[in-house]
Structure formats: structure tokens, C-alpha cells
Amino acid sequence: MLLKTVFVIRLAVCFVTTCTLVGCITLGPDYDAQRATQVPNQPQGWQPPVAHGGDLASLQEWWRQFNDPTLLALIAAAQEQSNTMAQAALRIAQTRALLVGTTAAMLPALNGSAGVTRGTFQIGGPVALATINQAQVQSSWELDLFGGLTRGGEAARARLEAQVANWHDVRIAVAADTANLYVNYRACEQFMALALSDATSRARTAKLTAQLADSGFQSPANAALARASAAEGQGRLVAQRADCDLSVKGMVALTGLVEAELRLLLAPGSAILPKPVMPAVQQVPAQVLSQRPDLAAAERELAAASADIGVREADRFPRLSLLGSIGPLDFSTNALTISATTWSIGPSLTMPIFDSGRRAANLDAAKVAYQAAEVNYRSQARRAVREVEDALIRLNSLALRDTESEISSKGYRQSLTASEEKFKFGLASILDLEEVRRLSVNADNILASVRRDRVNAMIALYRAVGGGWTATDSLALTGLAQTALKDTTIGNTKP
């Protein structure tokens, strides 16, 4: 009996050792990132010119070269209070937990059990009541014969990396959205200053016209026209002030700051637009695409979909597990008491025979999911190229428009000043004055709009080229995941 037991143990050890040394088969395609991420007809260079308009700034420190501490404070507050960043952090924690579970499935498992049973017992004699006390330690280890567990681990790891990239993408988006809102607010202050100046000028003209009309030097119709113009200017001022207040409300919602504190924070740089330098843009589109966290996430999802095919293929083949147990056993009746130690060890083979095509359908679904992930990656890559080129076109156009708009604004402003002087001395009509005023106000607003749009276009380009993220960036996955699990407050989602 002892020899048989030793033989069984040796046979099991030999089997496990052979499988470990020789290596088990890994089914499914081996993922090739370079081949999988090829995009047909990908441009080798940018179509619009890559004008820099200044020294190249490191994207990692791009926000700091705005020299605007208010903007940096708003971005920090928005990222701390961002629900989307909190959700992305929780998804990292979730996928990390799934990775731990998938990895644990490849290792031996150990369980304990204990039980007490009482019932009748009969062996060649009268029926007797017997009590059985038993405790066991049970082990199981599934051997990864066809690589299903390995592929599952690959898929879980790729999805974790995808969620980390998604977190960075959300972080960049929150910073860009905050900056856009801040720039629009500063531009709104400029528009309000222009509206205030225009309303004041119109009010002075209306007052002068009324005095001239009372003296008989202007007609009542001209006085009415001047009053209407003053009312129009005041109405524009009120509307512009409301737009600025709405921008403040938007920043309150985005950053979570108290409105009174936010207005104090915004006060020092009133009506001053940030002046960033041009974001660094690589000449080769492929280099820029490698900086996009959303594309990195799409590529990792593609890798996970490839690994899923191997998981589904392995499901169609037999599974081999090594099982074992050991524990004490007490058997007692009124006339007999037996104490012993029981143990068992041996392989267990599970073989699929008939499942009505379920496993084959799962494999087909995994292959289709891979094709969908491949199409999604290519679609995002094309969109990324378009976003960069669109931003470059807008920047080039706005740079030219800025020069022309500034010339137009200065010219109309000089003409308005001359027309106001002529009107005071009766050398110009109120109609001529109002026409020149309308052109001057329009030119000033266009110049302010162009400069606002130019800053926003730089922010769009910063976002389009990846916002300073690189594939070598690392996030403290363990710390972030544990924080996200233990603390649901949004303020702890920073890297």
C-alpha cells in the first residue's frame, strides 16, 4: 500500500515537472503592436505649415509658461474636483482588482473544511449510530495547458494600462476645458471694457446732441437718434456683463470654488489674456500620435481583444487540474472508535464534449471584437491627425488675421476720434458719426475675438498633440487604486 502511494505521488510530481519544463501550448494570436496599429494612407508629414511663433515649450511645463498663477490655480482646483477624473481613477482600481484575480487563477489554491456528521452504520452486524468528525485541507491547481490563463492575464494587464492612459486623457481634457473657460472669461472682460467705453462715448454724444437741440443747432430727430444710440450701447454693456457672470458660474461649477473666493482670485488679472507660446509639434505625425493617451488606450484595448481570442480558443480544449487533500478523521460508535489521517492527490481532467456550439460562438465573438477594436483604433488615429491639422490651420489663419485686425481697429478708432471732433464743431452729421462708431466698435470686437480664438487654438493644439503625456509616464497604480477604493472623495485622484 505504501509503495502504491509513493508511486502515485512520484507520477504526479513527474507530470507537473514535465509540463513546467517543456512548456504548455499558448493558443491564440501573438499580439504585434506595430502591425496591429498600422493605419492605411497615414500621412508622412503635416499638410499645414508647422509655424511655431515663438520658442518651443516643453509640453510638460506648458501651462506654467502662461505666467498666470490664476490659471494654474483653477486647473489644479478643477482636477481635484473633477468627477470624470474620479471615475477614471475608480476604473483603474476596478481593472487592477480584476488583474489580481486573473493572476491568482494561475496559482495553486488552498482551502480548508471541517464537518461533523451523525448517522447509522452497519457492517455485518446490527445497525449502530456513528459519529464522524473530519477536517481537511484541500488544494487545487489548474495547469495552463493551452495558455488560456496566460492570455487572460495578458488581457487584464492590457486593460489596466488602457485605463491608466484614459485617466491621463481625462486629466488633459479637464485642464484644457478649464483653460478655455478662463480665456473666454478674460476675453469677456475685454469685451465688457469695450462695451463700457462705447456706452460712455454714446452717452456723451447724446448729451451734447440734446444740448445742441435745445439751442436749435440740431434737429429733434438727431437728438432722438443720439438717445437711441446711447440706449443701444447701454444694452450691449448689460448683456456683456451678464455673459461674464455666466462664465464665472461655469468656473464655479468646474472648480468647486466658492464664488466670492473665485472672484477675488480672478480680480488681479482683469481683462488680460494669457500669452502662451506655440506648443511643440513634431514634424512627423506618427511621433505626435505616440504622445496621445487616448490612442494609447485604444491600442491597449486592441491588445486585450487579441488576448481574448486565445482565452476563447483555450476554452475549447481539455482542462487539467491537480487536486489534493489531507486531514484527520475520527469515526466512533458505542462499541468502536477509529482515528486516522486521510489524504489524496491526483489529476482531474475536464474535457468539453458537446455544448451546442457555445464555445465556437464565443470564439467568433472574440474575433469580431478584435476587428471592432482595430477599426476603433484606426478611426481614432485619423481623428487625431485631423485635430492636429485643424488646430494648425486655425493658428496660421488667426496669426494673419491678428495683424490685419489690429490695423483695422487702429484705423477705425482714429477715424472715430476725428469724427467726434468734427461733430462737436458741427462739421459732421450724427449719421456720419454713428456709422463710423459702428465700424470702430465692430473692428475692436473682431480684434478681441481673434486674440481670444488664437489662445484657444493653441490650447486645442496642446490637447491634440497629447498634452505632454508620453508612453513612459508612470502612475502609482497601487497607491491610486487603494486611494480610490478607500476614499471616494474626488480630491484624491491626482497622480
Residue, then its C-alpha position, 0 to 999 in steps of 0.5 A: m500500500l505504501l509503495k502504491t502511494v509513493f508511486v502515485i505521488r512520484l507520477a504526479v510530481c513527474f507530470v507537473t515537472t514535465c509540463t513546467l519544463v517543456g512548456c504548455i501550448t499558448l493558443g491564440p494570436d501573438y499580439d504585434a503592436q506595430r502591425a496591429t496599429q498600422v493605419p492605411n494612407q497615414p500621412q508622412g508629414w503635416q499638410p499645414p505649415v508647422a509655424h511655431g511663433g515663438d520658442l518651443a515649450s516643453l509640453q510638460e511645463w506648458w501651462r506654467q509658461f502662461n505666467d498666470p498663477t490664476l490659471l494654474a490655480l483653477i486647473a489644479a482646483a478643477q482636477e481635484q474636483s473633477n468627477t470624470m477624473a474620479q471615475a477614471a481613477l475608480r476604473i483603474a482600481q476596478t481593472r487592477a482588482l480584476l488583474v489580481g484575480t486573473t493572476a491568482a487563477m494561475l496559482p495553486a489554491l488552498n482551502g480548508s473544511a471541517g464537518v461533523t456528521r451523525g448517522t447509522f452504520q452497519i457492517g455485518g452486524p446490527v445497525a449502530l449510530a456513528t459519529i464522524n468528525q473530519a477536517q481537511v485541507q484541500s488544494s487545487w491547481e489548474l495547469d495552463l495547458f493551452g495558455g488560456l490563463t496566460r492570455g487572460g492575464e495578458a488581457a487584464r494587464a492590457r486593460l489596466e494600462a488602457q485605463v491608466a492612459n484614459w485617466h491621463d486623457v481625462r486629466i488633459a481634457v479637464a485642464a484644457d476645458t478649464a483653460n478655455l473657460y478662463v480665456n473666454y472669461r478674460a476675453c469677456e472682460q475685454f469685451m465688457a471694457l469695450a462695451l463700457s467705453d462705447a456706452t460712455s462715448r454714446a452717452r456723451t454724444a447724446k448729451l451734447t446732441a440734446q444740448l445742441a437741440d435745445s439751442g436749435f443747432q440740431s434737429p429733434a430727430n438727431a437728438a432722438l437718434a443720439r438717445a437711441s444710440a446711447a440706449e443701444g450701447q447701454g444694452r450691449l454693456v448689460a448683456q456683456r456683463a451678464d455673459c461674464d457672470l455666466s462664465v464665472k458660474g461655469m468656473v464655479a461649477l468646474t472648480g468647486l470654488v466658492e464664488a466670492e473666493l473665485r472672484l477675488l482670485l480672478a480680480p488681479g488679472s482683469a481683462i488680460l489674456p494669457k500669452p502662451v507660446m506655440p506648443a511643440v509639434q513634431q514634424v512627423p505625425a506618427q511621433v505626435l500620435s505616440q504622445r496621445p493617451d487616448l490612442a494609447a488606450a485604444e491600442r491597449e484595448l486592441a491588445a486585450a481583444s487579441a488576448d481574448i481570442g486565445v482565452r476563447e480558443a483555450d476554452r475549447f480544449p481539455r482542462l487539467s487540474l491537480l487536486g489534493s487533500i489531507g486531514p484527520l478523521d475520527f469515526s466512533t460508535n458505542a462499541l468502536t472508535i477509529s482515528a486516522t489521517t486521510w489524504s489524496i492527490g491526483p489529476s482531474l481532467t475536464m474535457p468539453i464534449f458537446d455544448s451546442g456550439r457555445r464555445a465556437a460562438n464565443l470564439d467568433a465573438a472574440k474575433v469580431a471584437y478584435q476587428a471592432a477594436e482595430v477599426n476603433y483604433r484606426s478611426q481614432a488615429r485619423r481623428a487625431v491627425r485631423e485635430v492636429e491639422d485643424a488646430l494648425i490651420r486655425l493658428n496660421s489663419l488667426a496669426l494673419r488675421d491678428t495683424e490685419s485686425e489690429i490695423s483695422s481697429k487702429g484705423y477705425r478708432q482714429s477715424l472715430t476720434a476725428s469724427e467726434e471732433k468734427f461733430k462737436f464743431g458741427l462739421a459732421s452729421i450724427l449719421d456720419l458719426e454713428e456709422v463710423r462708431r459702428l465700424s470702430v466698435n465692430a473692428d475692436n470686437i473682431l480684434a478681441s475675438v481673434r486674440r481670444d480664438r488664437v489662445n484657444a487654438m493653441i490650447a486645442l493644439y496642446r490637447a491634440v498633440g497629447g498634452g505632454w503625456t508620453a508612453t513612459d509616464s508612470l502612475a502609482l497604480t497601487g497607491l491610486a487604486q487603494t486611494a480610490l477604493k478607500d476614499t471616494t472623495i474626488g480630491n484624491t485622484k491626482p497622480 
